[in-house]
Amino acid sequence: MSEAATALALEDVVAGYGPVTILHEVSLVLGPGEVVVVLGANGAGKTTLFRAIAGLLAPRSGHIRLYGEAIEGRTAHAVTRAGIGHVPSGRELFPRLTVADHLDLGGRLCLPARRAELKERMFGLFPVLHERRQQRAGTLSGGEQQMVAIARALMTDPRVLLLDEPSTGLAPKIVISVFEILPLLKAQGVSVLLAEQSLTLGLSAADRAYVLDHGRIVLSGSASELANDRRVVDTYLGR
Amino acid sequence: MLLALQLLCDGVLLGGTYVLIAQSLNLIFGVMGVVNLAHGSFIVLAGLFTVWFAAHAAINPLLAIPIAFVVLFGVGALLQPVLLEPLMGLGAQQAELLSLMLTFGLDYVLIELGLQVFGSSYVSLPYLQSTWSVAGLTISKSLLVGSAFAAALALLLSFWLNHTGFGKTLLAASQSEVGAVSIGINVRLVRLVAFAIGVGLAGAAGVLLILVEPMAAETADDFTILGFVLIALGGLGDYRGVAIASVLLGIAQSAVGFAIGGDAESVLPFVLLILFMALWPQRFRRAA
């Protein structure tokens, strides 16, 4: 994939905490409008990978490029401004603030007209949030909270959205309804990097997939290829 | 009946003077997770300064409010990046413990500073020493003014937090730091502003409290503990709860003071603190 056709590219990213190295030379690419899933068991390094991309953790070496521009080592708020939206694992909402507050905070760096437009779009994507707009986030159901987390990140008007395990703690039916918005984002030119533990869920939602194991990319391919690849299951079972 | 009303009225007004102590501490504790043990010493320094100010400048001591706020805002803005921000990267639990030790030391330095500059004796400010009689109730003018100004400033803080863009980012950062960072909020800046405003408002509270009660440099920790009791009672980060708690404590103190005596009144916050720590230790955790 050429430089211009790549939304997000990681080249040999090494990262960790203190003396512990979690990510070992991770490389991956995400094309414009693509949905790519990073699959991995608990502890494989998915959240660390997303934290490194989002600027919450400075990589020790390697490059992270957003449309060709190197963003590694920037602070998290600079990364957000560069165009990466981050839906952190565990959602991390502001329990005592309303749904509308979350959207306004997400869009606070946009011009007012753009913010209003994005807000309308969010209410179009998630009609239930319009009904609940004056409700405190802490009082919403798990599925609604996940929608708020995604909408808050989309309000930053990102070119790339990092979606870290949105399925955690949600009933399968709810997860499917959350994943239904992915094709709509694609239509708007937003590329999505998704982290997911569940193989079936992840592969059903994505165009391509990478399998992360002990901080290394061990397999990659199109979602349909990997769905039929026994090695994926073997990695999960530690064989 | 009239006695009960009088005690209630005194209590509400006393509680009003507490609101600002508690809310300024709440801001720092809620946003930064910093247990600011030096809070009372900022209050007392501002109070002692006000006495000096009123004695040397023949103008209304209430004019010391903006001066104390601006000076202590500046002090807070200088101290936070140097002393406290370096602790923030260490994880919430360690940051809480280390900030406790650090502000404990800072408290001693500030109290010593107060002793050196203003001396060790109790001082009070003779301002509005008369009373009003309204429907058989006796209302101290200084208590009324102190209470009204403190409550107005606390309301202003609450309005700023809930209805301005920057105020909202501050609330957001106190409710989920990761969430705030994920949408590009500069949490370092937010923490600096929260601490500076908290310390600035402690200064304003000190000016108002000296109108109501005598102070000495060594009474600093009484105010710190009072603030923590109110946060425990009202709920960390819960500004409405803390306002209600302030008024309730004022009423309880006024009733206990009448029924048992002044010593019991002043010891009440400490007894409550011990009770809260024993019965509901989770009240002191940061909001999840």
Chai-1 contact restraints between the chains, C-beta under 6 A:
chainA,res_idxA,chainB,res_idxB,connection_type,confidence,min_distance_angstrom,max_distance_angstrom,comment,restraint_id
A,A76,B,V181,contact,1.0,0.0,6.0,A-B,restraint_1
A,H77,B,G184,contact,1.0,0.0,6.0,A-B,restraint_2
A,H77,B,N186,contact,1.0,0.0,6.0,A-B,restraint_3
A,T80,B,G184,contact,1.0,0.0,6.0,A-B,restraint_4
A,R81,B,G184,contact,1.0,0.0,6.0,A-B,restraint_5
A,H86,B,S182,contact,1.0,0.0,6.0,A-B,restraint_6
A,P88,B,V178,contact,1.0,0.0,6.0,A-B,restraint_7
A,P88,B,S182,contact,1.0,0.0,6.0,A-B,restraint_8
A,E92,B,S176,contact,1.0,0.0,6.0,A-B,restraint_9
A,E92,B,V178,contact,1.0,0.0,6.0,A-B,restraint_10
A,E92,B,G179,contact,1.0,0.0,6.0,A-B,restraint_11
A,F94,B,A172,contact,1.0,0.0,6.0,A-B,restraint_12
A,F94,B,Q175,contact,1.0,0.0,6.0,A-B,restraint_13
A,F94,B,S176,contact,1.0,0.0,6.0,A-B,restraint_14
A,F94,B,G179,contact,1.0,0.0,6.0,A-B,restraint_15
A,P95,B,Q175,contact,1.0,0.0,6.0,A-B,restraint_16
A,R96,B,Q175,contact,1.0,0.0,6.0,A-B,restraint_17
A,L105,B,A172,contact,1.0,0.0,6.0,A-B,restraint_18
A,L105,B,I183,contact,1.0,0.0,6.0,A-B,restraint_19
A,G106,B,I183,contact,1.0,0.0,6.0,A-B,restraint_20
A,R108,B,G165,contact,1.0,0.0,6.0,A-B,restraint_21
A,T156,B,I183,contact,1.0,0.0,6.0,A-B,restraint_22
